[in-house]
């Protein structure tokens, strides 16, 4: 049980609902702690195949709770650093989950909310969704979310949006690469379900290895070390029980053992 979250389970799918709709699912210390703990618990559960992050109410997440931010601004530097580390740790925990993650963005995803959407592996947005790195309007910077937003939209676009704090429409988010899919509001859950179904076809351990592969290879030159690392990774996976089952299933023209039965 979490004070600020509701978790729904449907077979191997866990939907984590941020449940502070009265404040547009804004971050405070409790929500940060709850998301961190929920991600850790779900990632340790081998029966969980996909995690969907969603927000109750009109907004996905409007970023940091302004009252919490104001209190942080009045605290000591050491207390500020401690708070910042918790937020950064939460985003990293979400980003580095072995389990595939999907952000279901139905409305506003501002500041830290855009960070959450960027930290998930996949982002599915309603046409009504709005994104922004709005921090400079409050005299601060999108520091904790920056590794994930820059990864999602690129360095060049970040120079613009980190400084202007412009609102980014769902269509523009799709153009930038932040949102993988942009659909009508009534089609949002069907699109999420479609991607979940595709994820359920893949081997869980190979999906986790694929995520780790991206982190190891992205933004690196094709050096001898990278070539050797990728060779080692595939060689190690080929001999695993999951790889043997996947190949046998394909040759036998049957579903692999990890695919849910219809």
C-alpha positions in Angstrom: 0.0 0.0 0.0 1.3 3.5 -0.9 -0.1 6.8 0.3 0.1 8.5 -3.1 -0.2 5.6 -5.5 -2.7 2.9 -6.6 -1.3 -0.2 -8.2 -3.5 -2.4 -10.4 -2.4 -5.8 -11.5 -3.8 -7.6 -14.5 -1.8 -10.8 -15.1 1.7 -9.7 -15.9 0.8 -6.0 -16.3 1.1 -3.6 -13.4 -0.4 -0.1 -13.7 1.0 2.4 -11.3 -1.4 5.3 -10.9 -0.2 8.5 -9.3 -3.1 9.4 -7.2 -2.9 13.1 -6.2 -5.5 14.4 -8.8 -6.4 17.4 -6.6 -2.8 18.8 -7.2 -2.4 17.3 -10.7 -0.2 14.5 -9.4 2.5 17.0 -8.4 5.6 15.7 -6.7 6.2 15.9 -3.0 8.5 13.9 -0.8 5.9 11.2 -0.3 5.2 10.7 -4.0 8.9 10.5 -4.8 9.4 7.9 -2.1 6.4 5.9 -3.2 7.4 5.8 -6.9 10.9 4.8 -5.9 9.7 2.0 -3.7 7.0 0.8 -6.2 9.5 0.6 -9.0 11.9 -1.4 -6.8 9.2 -3.8 -5.7 7.7 -4.4 -9.1 11.1 -4.8 -10.8 12.0 -7.5 -8.2 8.7 -9.4 -9.0 9.4 -11.8 -11.9 5.6 -12.2 -12.5 5.5 -8.5 -13.6 6.2 -8.3 -17.3 5.2 -4.6 -18.1 4.8 -1.5 -15.9 2.5 1.3 -17.0 2.9 4.6 -15.3 -0.3 6.7 -15.3 -1.9 9.6 -13.5 -5.4 9.9 -12.0 -7.5 12.9 -13.0 -6.9 15.4 -15.8 -3.1 15.5 -15.6 -0.3 13.0 -15.9 1.9 15.1 -13.5 2.3 18.8 -13.2 5.8 18.5 -11.8 6.9 19.6 -8.4 4.4 20.7 -5.8 5.0 24.4 -5.5 4.5 24.4 -1.7 7.1 21.6 -1.4 9.4 23.6 -3.7 9.0 26.7 -1.6 9.7 24.8 1.6 12.8 23.3 0.0 14.0 26.8 -1.1 13.8 27.9 2.6 15.7 24.9 3.8 19.5 24.6 4.2 21.7 23.8 1.3 22.4 20.3 2.7 18.6 19.6 3.0 18.2 20.8 -0.6 20.8 18.5 -1.8 19.2 15.6 0.1 15.8 16.3 -1.5 17.4 16.7 -5.0 19.1 13.3 -4.6 15.9 11.6 -3.7 14.2 13.0 -6.9 17.2 12.1 -9.0 17.2 8.7 -7.5 13.6 8.1 -8.2 14.0 9.0 -11.9 17.0 6.8 -12.2 15.3 3.9 -10.5 12.4 4.2 -13.0 14.7 4.6 -16.0 16.9 1.6 -15.1 14.1 -0.9 -14.4 14.8 -4.2 -16.1 11.0 -4.5 -16.7 9.6 -2.6 -19.8 7.9 0.7 -18.8 5.2 2.7 -20.6 4.1 6.3 -19.7 0.4 6.7 -20.3 0.1 10.5 -20.7 -3.5 11.8 -20.9 -2.9 15.4 -19.9 -0.3 17.8 -18.6 3.2 16.4 -18.1 5.1 19.5 -16.9 8.6 19.7 -15.4 9.1 16.6 -13.4 6.1 15.1 -15.2 7.9 15.4 -18.5 10.9 13.8 -16.8 8.8 10.8 -15.8 7.5 10.4 -19.4 11.1 10.7 -20.7 12.5 8.2 -18.1 10.0 5.5 -19.2 11.0 3.3 -22.1 7.9 4.1 -24.1 5.6 7.1 -24.1 2.0 7.0 -25.4 0.2 10.4 -25.4 -3.3 11.6 -25.9 -3.7 14.4 -28.4 -4.7 16.5 -25.3 -1.3 15.9 -23.6 0.9 18.9 -23.0 4.6 18.8 -22.1 7.1 21.4 -20.9 10.3 21.9 -19.1 8.9 24.9 -17.2 11.5 25.2 -14.5 13.1 28.5 -15.6 9.7 30.2 -15.1 10.3 29.6 -11.4 14.0 30.6 -11.4 15.3 27.1 -11.4 16.5 24.5 -13.9 15.3 21.0 -15.1 18.3 19.5 -13.4 17.2 16.1 -12.2 15.2 15.3 -15.3 17.8 16.5 -17.7 19.5 13.2 -18.5 16.2 11.7 -19.5 14.7 14.6 -21.4 17.9 15.2 -23.4 18.0 11.5 -24.2 14.4 11.7 -25.4 14.5 14.9 -27.5 18.2 15.5 -28.1 20.7 18.2 -27.1 19.7 20.7 -29.8 16.0 20.8 -28.9 16.8 20.9 -25.2 18.7 24.2 -25.7 15.4 25.7 -26.9 12.9 24.2 -24.5 15.1 24.3 -21.3 15.4 28.1 -21.8 12.0 29.0 -23.3 9.8 26.7 -21.1 7.4 26.7 -24.1 4.4 24.3 -23.9 5.0 21.4 -26.2 1.8 19.9 -27.9 1.3 16.2 -28.2 1.9 16.4 -31.9 5.1 18.3 -31.4 6.2 15.8 -28.7 5.7 13.1 -31.4 7.8 15.0 -33.8 10.6 15.5 -31.2 10.7 11.8 -30.4 9.4 12.2 -26.9 6.1 10.5 -27.5 6.2 7.2 -29.5 2.5 7.4 -30.2 0.0 10.2 -30.2 -3.7 9.1 -30.4 -7.2 10.5 -29.8 -8.1 10.5 -26.0 -10.6 7.7 -26.5 -7.9 5.5 -28.1 -5.2 6.0 -25.5 -5.9 2.8 -23.5 -6.2 0.7 -26.6 -2.9 1.9 -27.9 -1.2 1.2 -24.6 -2.8 -2.3 -24.6 -1.5 -2.8 -28.2 2.1 -2.0 -27.1 1.7 -4.1 -24.0 0.6 -7.1 -26.1 3.7 -6.6 -28.3 6.0 -6.5 -25.3 4.5 -9.7 -23.9 5.7 -11.6 -27.0 9.3 -10.9 -26.1 11.5 -12.8 -23.6 11.7 -11.0 -20.3 15.4 -11.5 -19.8 16.2 -10.6 -23.4 14.2 -7.4 -23.0 16.2 -6.5 -19.9 19.4 -7.2 -21.8 18.2 -5.1 -24.7 17.7 -2.1 -22.4 21.1 -2.6 -20.9 22.6 -2.9 -24.4 21.2 0.5 -25.4 22.7 2.2 -22.3 26.1 0.5 -23.1 26.2 1.5 -26.8 24.3 4.8 -27.2 26.3 7.9 -28.0 29.6 5.9 -28.2 31.8 5.6 -31.3 32.1 2.2 -32.9 35.4 1.3 -31.3 37.1 -2.1 -30.8 35.8 -2.0 -27.2 32.2 -1.5 -28.3 32.4 -4.2 -31.0 33.9 -6.7 -28.4 31.3 -5.8 -25.8 28.4 -6.4 -28.2 29.9 -9.7 -29.3 30.2 -10.8 -25.7 26.7 -9.9 -24.9 25.1 -11.9 -27.8 27.3 -14.9 -27.1 26.3 -14.9 -23.5 22.6 -14.7 -24.3 22.6 -17.4 -27.0 23.3 -20.1 -24.5 20.6 -19.1 -22.0 17.4 -21.2 -21.4 15.3 -18.3 -22.6 17.2 -18.1 -26.0 16.9 -21.9 -26.5 13.2 -21.8 -25.7 12.6 -18.9 -28.1 14.4 -20.6 -31.0 12.7 -23.9 -30.3 9.3 -22.2 -30.2 9.9 -20.6 -33.5 11.1 -23.8 -35.2 8.1 -25.7 -33.7 5.7 -23.0 -34.8 4.3 -22.5 -31.3 4.2 -19.7 -28.8 7.2 -19.4 -26.5 6.7 -20.3 -22.8 6.6 -16.7 -21.7 3.8 -15.6 -24.0 0.4 -15.5 -22.2 -2.1 -18.0 -23.2 -5.1 -16.6 -25.0 
